[in-house]
Amino acid sequence: MSTSPRVEGLVHERVDSARPDFRVRYVNPPALWAAPRITQVVDVRDARMIHLSGQTPTTADYRVVGGGFREQLHRVFDNIEAALASVGAGLADIVKTTTYITDPAHRDVMREVRVARLGHLPAYPANTALVVASLIEPGFLVEVDVVAAVPAGRD
């Protein structure tokens, strides 16, 4: 399993060479627990912020992807990638996610898929994970909303 580096203080800093004022710092303060799949603090400076609506396991015509939780979560990440690409961003630009699942039994698969989809990044985004009684559609097992940051001049 791939994980981001676990060190006290600064984990990773991203600086855009064309806009040195744009900085994203991923920090795990020593006073907080070090999680293998998230960063505790993401500090963004001088950026254009992108907020996605909660992404669901649906196709473009709003059909719920069948199968189990793993397939649904991969579809959610596919939709996140498509949404970010539409504004010139990608997974590496994500600074915060909020993950909603309907069954705590899916927790380990949620973590596995997160590593599979985000484990190649130098540092993981901050994340909040919640178990909820249900989502807006009965077939949804998962929903993820995203905040991303890119340099202010990048369109």
Secondary structure as the mmCIF struct_conf table of DSSP 4:
data_model
#
loop_
_struct_conf.conf_type_id
_struct_conf.id
_struct_conf.beg_label_comp_id
_struct_conf.beg_label_asym_id
_struct_conf.beg_label_seq_id
_struct_conf.end_label_comp_id
_struct_conf.end_label_asym_id
_struct_conf.end_label_seq_id
BEND BEND1 GLU A 8 GLU A 8
STRN STRN1 GLY A 9 ASP A 16
TURN_TY1_P TURN_TY1_P1 SER A 17 ALA A 18
STRN STRN2 ARG A 19 ASN A 28
TURN_TY1_P TURN_TY1_P2 PRO A 30 ALA A 31
BEND BEND2 LEU A 32 LEU A 32
TURN_TY1_P TURN_TY1_P3 PRO A 36 ARG A 37
BEND BEND3 GLN A 40 GLN A 40
STRN STRN3 VAL A 41 ARG A 45
BEND BEND4 ASP A 46 ASP A 46
STRN STRN4 ALA A 47 GLN A 55
BEND BEND5 PRO A 57 PRO A 57
STRN STRN5 THR A 58 THR A 58
TURN_TY1_P TURN_TY1_P4 ALA A 60 ASP A 61
HELX_LH_PP_P HELX_LH_PP_P1 ARG A 63 ARG A 63
STRN STRN6 VAL A 64 VAL A 64
HELX_LH_PP_P HELX_LH_PP_P2 VAL A 65 VAL A 65
BEND BEND6 GLY A 67 GLY A 67
HELX_RH_AL_P HELX_RH_AL_P1 PHE A 69 ALA A 85
TURN_TY1_P TURN_TY1_P5 SER A 86 GLY A 88
HELX_RH_3T_P HELX_RH_3T_P1 LEU A 91 ASP A 93
STRN STRN7 ILE A 94 ILE A 101
BEND BEND7 THR A 102 THR A 102
HELX_RH_3T_P HELX_RH_3T_P2 PRO A 104 HIS A 106
HELX_RH_AL_P HELX_RH_AL_P2 ARG A 107 LEU A 118
TURN_TY1_P TURN_TY1_P6 GLY A 119 HIS A 120
BEND BEND8 LEU A 121 ALA A 123
HELX_LH_PP_P HELX_LH_PP_P3 TYR A 124 PRO A 125
STRN STRN8 ALA A 126 VAL A 131
BEND BEND9 ALA A 133 ALA A 133
BEND BEND10 ILE A 136 GLU A 137
TURN_TY1_P TURN_TY1_P7 PRO A 138 GLY A 139
STRN STRN9 VAL A 142 PRO A 151
TURN_TY1_P TURN_TY1_P8 ALA A 152 GLY A 153
#
